Amino acid sequence: MWLPLFSLYILISLNSITSIGIGDLNVPPEHVTYVFNAFPSVADACLSDPQCSYKELAESKRCWGYEHNCNRDISYPVRPVCPGDHRGWVKTKEAQYDTFYTQADFGYVKEQIDDLMVMCEATYPDDTSLECSKYLRFCRGRNMMLNFTGLIGRGDNLRYKIDILGPGQIGGFCNFYSERLKKEADHMSALQSWAPELIHFVKTPQRPIPDGMCDIVIKKPTYIMKLDATVNMYHHFCDFFNLYASLHVNSTHPSTFSKDNHILVWETFTYESAFKETFKAFTDNPIWDLKTFRGKVVCFKNVVLPLLPRMIFGLFYNTPLVRFLL
């Protein structure tokens, strides 16, 4: 299910909807009805916009499948064919369908959303916040500080390293639940989780941005990515695939699929790949790497640490699948 949907997004998003007059949705026309249902304000804006050509979709009730009020009957319409014997896999035939949905459909996204837990709780708007899914596979934060001064003198060959950050070089001002974070830091591997970085998270004595702790403040949403092998299409598309899934996990605003954001690659190599054009489906801006901020303390107003390419029982690379046919 995920592969054809992801491919459709990649192929069509370069020609995103512009006539709708309600912002840069950056979704294929086939997906507009799902955005309308997720964000009713977008549907209302379309109905009041004479230039919007999707008015007939504004009343349609379709959902991706991970929304809390989404009935499976109106969710994204993909159902695998499971003609084989379910015994040895699950207890019932219906459980076979449910297992596939959780492993490789929007049920996987729902699982990440349901698993989100607060690691760093804000009291006031300028405070820091951080929440992560199980095993720190996906995280999102606000007003976070990352200190890259430790990169001075380390050269330009940092890749797949778990010591990019040291103690106290990531953090923010918040109610920090340190034991909760440590409990989820079992998957201590470069491409399996964000544990190698977040294990160094600390509560700062001041609010990073208003109290002037930052050399640079990044205001646009930023996705920090730890990439698989970029020379190989299969491995690199693990990255794009999980980035797309992460857009859904982070889907809390109509600008979910906007390309007005930044992508920071978590290595000091200058990004280059035969498949680099794919990033144009996700951002309009140049791809950053760690050299961009070497020696600086950088604060991010909004930052996402997406799902990673080699998670245990993750998507695309290590996906366990119940027996099925598409």
PLY file of the C-alpha trace (Angstrom):
ply
format ascii 1.0
element vertex 326
property float x
property float y
property float z
element edge 325
property int vertex1
property int vertex2
end_header
0.00 0.00 0.00
2.64 2.51 1.06
4.82 2.18 -2.03
2.19 3.22 -4.65
0.93 6.04 -2.42
4.46 7.29 -1.77
5.30 7.08 -5.49
2.19 9.07 -6.35
3.22 11.78 -3.89
6.73 11.98 -5.32
5.60 12.10 -8.96
2.83 14.65 -8.58
3.98 16.88 -5.73
6.32 18.77 -8.05
3.12 20.06 -9.68
1.33 20.87 -6.44
-2.04 22.57 -6.32
-1.75 26.32 -6.69
-5.20 27.32 -7.94
-6.88 26.36 -4.69
-6.02 29.74 -3.20
-5.68 28.37 0.34
-1.94 27.98 0.66
0.64 25.61 -0.63
-0.88 22.23 0.20
1.66 20.41 -1.97
-0.47 17.30 -2.42
-1.68 15.47 -5.53
-5.32 16.21 -6.45
-6.22 12.66 -5.38
-5.24 13.53 -1.82
-7.09 16.85 -1.46
-10.20 15.24 0.02
-8.10 13.70 2.81
-6.57 17.08 3.65
-10.04 18.65 3.68
-11.30 16.06 6.14
-8.24 16.38 8.38
-8.37 20.18 8.37
-11.96 21.48 7.97
-10.69 25.07 7.88
-8.98 24.27 4.57
-12.24 22.92 3.17
-14.07 26.06 4.34
-11.45 28.25 2.68
-11.96 26.36 -0.56
-15.73 26.81 -0.42
-15.33 30.57 0.00
-12.67 30.90 -2.71
-14.11 31.45 -6.23
-10.86 30.11 -7.72
-10.92 26.83 -5.81
-11.66 23.99 -8.20
-12.13 21.34 -5.51
-15.42 22.46 -4.00
-17.06 19.13 -4.78
-14.53 17.47 -2.48
-15.19 19.76 0.48
-18.12 17.67 1.70
-16.46 14.32 1.04
-15.69 12.33 4.16
-12.48 10.46 3.49
-9.63 9.96 5.93
-6.13 8.53 5.82
-6.73 5.97 8.53
-4.76 7.28 11.49
-7.13 10.05 12.58
-8.88 9.38 15.90
-12.34 9.65 14.31
-11.54 7.73 11.11
-13.69 4.72 10.35
-11.89 2.06 8.32
-14.79 2.09 5.82
-13.89 5.63 4.70
-10.12 5.38 5.06
-7.60 5.28 2.23
-8.99 2.53 -0.04
-6.35 -0.18 -0.18
-7.10 -3.67 1.05
-4.68 -6.50 0.30
-5.74 -9.91 -0.92
-4.91 -12.57 1.65
-5.97 -15.88 0.04
-3.51 -18.07 1.94
-3.96 -19.83 5.23
-3.72 -17.39 8.10
-2.84 -20.09 10.61
0.69 -19.81 11.86
0.50 -16.05 11.37
-2.56 -14.88 13.32
-5.69 -16.38 14.87
-8.32 -15.21 12.37
-8.58 -14.08 8.76
-9.68 -10.59 9.84
-6.66 -10.40 12.12
-4.55 -11.08 9.04
-5.90 -7.91 7.42
-5.49 -5.95 10.65
-1.89 -7.11 11.01
-1.03 -5.96 7.50
-2.70 -2.62 8.20
-0.57 -2.11 11.31
2.65 -3.32 9.69
2.55 -1.59 6.30
-0.43 0.75 6.04
-1.57 3.89 7.81
-1.99 1.75 10.90
1.78 2.06 11.30
1.46 5.84 11.34
-1.37 5.59 13.86
0.81 3.41 16.07
3.55 6.06 16.09
1.03 8.79 16.90
-0.57 6.76 19.68
2.88 6.06 21.15
3.87 9.74 21.36
4.92 10.73 24.85
6.06 14.04 26.30
9.75 14.12 27.17
10.09 17.85 27.73
6.97 19.79 28.75
6.52 23.50 28.12
4.75 25.78 30.59
4.85 28.98 28.51
4.93 29.57 24.73
8.66 30.41 24.68
9.55 27.25 26.60
10.95 24.15 24.93
8.84 21.09 24.20
9.78 17.62 22.98
7.66 14.55 22.36
8.75 11.22 20.92
7.28 7.89 19.91
8.37 4.55 21.34
12.15 3.93 21.32
12.70 7.54 20.17
11.97 6.59 16.56
10.16 9.84 15.80
10.39 13.11 17.72
9.25 16.68 17.31
10.24 19.70 19.31
9.88 23.44 19.67
12.42 26.04 20.78
15.21 23.48 21.01
18.93 24.20 21.27
21.63 22.17 19.48
25.27 23.02 20.16
27.59 22.20 17.25
30.76 23.73 18.69
32.10 20.22 19.27
32.36 19.73 15.49
35.31 22.10 15.26
38.38 20.13 14.26
36.53 16.87 13.60
36.91 16.94 9.82
34.43 16.38 7.04
34.01 12.60 7.22
31.36 12.30 9.92
28.71 9.81 8.87
26.87 7.13 10.85
28.46 8.50 14.02
26.67 8.29 17.36
28.81 10.96 19.02
27.95 14.04 16.96
26.56 15.59 20.14
27.99 15.32 23.63
26.47 15.79 27.09
24.52 19.03 27.32
24.81 19.85 23.62
21.09 19.41 23.03
18.34 20.69 25.28
15.88 23.35 26.24
13.99 25.04 29.05
11.14 22.79 30.15
9.94 20.23 32.65
12.28 17.46 31.52
11.28 13.86 32.18
14.78 12.43 31.97
13.98 8.94 33.25
11.19 8.56 30.70
13.58 9.46 27.89
16.29 7.10 29.15
13.78 4.27 29.34
13.11 4.63 25.59
16.80 4.81 24.60
17.40 1.07 24.13
17.89 1.20 20.34
21.30 2.86 20.53
22.23 2.76 16.84
22.81 5.49 14.27
19.98 4.60 11.89
17.56 2.89 14.28
16.56 5.71 16.62
17.39 9.19 17.88
18.67 7.78 21.16
22.37 8.53 20.42
21.51 12.22 20.18
18.70 12.62 22.71
20.47 10.75 25.49
22.47 13.98 25.89
19.36 16.18 26.29
19.44 18.52 29.29
17.24 21.16 30.82
18.88 24.51 30.15
18.93 27.22 32.84
17.42 29.73 30.41
14.95 29.77 27.54
17.24 29.23 24.52
15.75 31.73 22.08
14.45 34.73 24.09
17.39 34.61 26.50
20.00 34.76 23.74
21.63 31.33 23.96
21.67 30.91 20.17
24.11 32.07 17.53
21.49 31.22 14.90
17.71 30.84 15.16
15.96 28.75 12.50
12.34 29.84 12.25
11.10 27.55 9.48
10.22 23.93 10.29
13.35 21.79 10.00
13.62 18.05 9.38
16.90 16.53 10.58
17.70 13.37 8.64
20.16 10.54 9.20
20.50 9.01 5.74
21.07 5.47 4.55
23.39 4.80 1.59
22.63 7.57 -0.92
24.38 5.80 -3.82
21.79 3.03 -3.87
18.20 3.66 -4.90
16.71 1.05 -2.59
18.58 2.26 0.47
18.15 5.98 -0.23
14.42 5.56 -0.77
14.27 4.20 2.76
14.99 7.82 3.68
12.38 9.40 1.43
9.79 6.77 2.31
10.15 7.35 6.04
10.26 11.12 5.60
6.90 10.95 3.83
5.47 8.74 6.59
6.82 11.23 9.14
4.86 14.06 7.49
1.75 12.09 8.39
2.91 11.35 11.94
3.50 15.08 12.34
0.21 16.03 10.69
-1.13 18.70 13.05
-1.43 21.69 10.70
-2.69 22.37 7.14
0.91 23.13 6.13
1.86 19.50 6.80
2.96 18.93 3.20
4.32 22.42 2.56
7.78 22.66 1.01
8.59 25.89 2.85
10.91 24.15 5.28
14.52 23.08 5.76
16.21 19.68 5.68
19.43 19.16 7.63
21.41 16.00 6.83
23.12 14.66 9.96
26.65 14.31 8.54
29.49 16.55 7.39
29.63 15.19 3.84
28.14 17.57 1.27
24.96 15.86 0.11
25.13 14.49 -3.42
23.14 11.67 -4.96
21.77 10.53 -8.30
18.39 10.63 -6.55
18.70 14.13 -5.09
15.83 15.43 -7.25
13.47 13.50 -4.98
14.09 16.01 -2.22
12.30 18.60 -4.38
9.07 16.83 -3.48
9.69 17.79 0.15
11.47 21.16 0.20
12.09 24.21 -1.96
15.29 25.04 -0.10
18.90 23.82 -0.40
19.84 20.74 1.61
21.94 21.56 4.64
24.62 19.40 6.26
26.42 19.74 9.58
29.16 21.91 8.04
26.50 24.61 7.70
26.46 25.05 11.49
29.90 23.89 12.59
31.01 25.86 15.65
27.58 27.41 16.21
24.83 27.07 18.77
21.65 26.70 16.74
18.07 26.98 17.99
15.10 25.60 16.09
11.61 27.03 16.50
10.16 23.82 15.08
12.18 20.67 14.51
11.25 17.12 13.50
13.42 14.04 13.93
11.76 11.73 11.39
11.35 7.97 11.30
14.67 6.38 10.40
15.65 4.04 7.54
16.77 1.02 9.60
14.41 0.91 12.54
13.79 -2.50 14.08
10.56 -3.68 12.45
10.44 -0.34 10.66
9.07 0.70 7.29
10.54 -0.31 3.94
13.86 -1.87 5.05
12.93 -4.05 8.03
9.19 -4.38 7.50
7.76 -7.70 8.75
4.71 -8.58 6.67
1.95 -11.07 7.24
1.20 -13.21 4.15
-0.70 -11.16 1.54
-1.01 -10.22 -2.14
-1.64 -6.78 -3.62
0 1
1 2
2 3
3 4
4 5
5 6
6 7
7 8
8 9
9 10
10 11
11 12
12 13
13 14
14 15
15 16
16 17
17 18
18 19
19 20
20 21
21 22
22 23
23 24
24 25
25 26
26 27
27 28
28 29
29 30
30 31
31 32
32 33
33 34
34 35
35 36
36 37
37 38
38 39
39 40
40 41
41 42
42 43
43 44
44 45
45 46
46 47
47 48
48 49
49 50
50 51
51 52
52 53
53 54
54 55
55 56
56 57
57 58
58 59
59 60
60 61
61 62
62 63
63 64
64 65
65 66
66 67
67 68
68 69
69 70
70 71
71 72
72 73
73 74
74 75
75 76
76 77
77 78
78 79
79 80
80 81
81 82
82 83
83 84
84 85
85 86
86 87
87 88
88 89
89 90
90 91
91 92
92 93
93 94
94 95
95 96
96 97
97 98
98 99
99 100
100 101
101 102
102 103
103 104
104 105
105 106
106 107
107 108
108 109
109 110
110 111
111 112
112 113
113 114
114 115
115 116
116 117
117 118
118 119
119 120
120 121
121 122
122 123
123 124
124 125
125 126
126 127
127 128
128 129
129 130
130 131
131 132
132 133
133 134
134 135
135 136
136 137
137 138
138 139
139 140
140 141
141 142
142 143
143 144
144 145
145 146
146 147
147 148
148 149
149 150
150 151
151 152
152 153
153 154
154 155
155 156
156 157
157 158
158 159
159 160
160 161
161 162
162 163
163 164
164 165
165 166
166 167
167 168
168 169
169 170
170 171
171 172
172 173
173 174
174 175
175 176
176 177
177 178
178 179
179 180
180 181
181 182
182 183
183 184
184 185
185 186
186 187
187 188
188 189
189 190
190 191
191 192
192 193
193 194
194 195
195 196
196 197
197 198
198 199
199 200
200 201
201 202
202 203
203 204
204 205
205 206
206 207
207 208
208 209
209 210
210 211
211 212
212 213
213 214
214 215
215 216
216 217
217 218
218 219
219 220
220 221
221 222
222 223
223 224
224 225
225 226
226 227
227 228
228 229
229 230
230 231
231 232
232 233
233 234
234 235
235 236
236 237
237 238
238 239
239 240
240 241
241 242
242 243
243 244
244 245
245 246
246 247
247 248
248 249
249 250
250 251
251 252
252 253
253 254
254 255
255 256
256 257
257 258
258 259
259 260
260 261
261 262
262 263
263 264
264 265
265 266
266 267
267 268
268 269
269 270
270 271
271 272
272 273
273 274
274 275
275 276
276 277
277 278
278 279
279 280
280 281
281 282
282 283
283 284
284 285
285 286
286 287
287 288
288 289
289 290
290 291
291 292
292 293
293 294
294 295
295 296
296 297
297 298
298 299
299 300
300 301
301 302
302 303
303 304
304 305
305 306
306 307
307 308
308 309
309 310
310 311
311 312
312 313
313 314
314 315
315 316
316 317
317 318
318 319
319 320
320 321
321 322
322 323
323 324
324 325
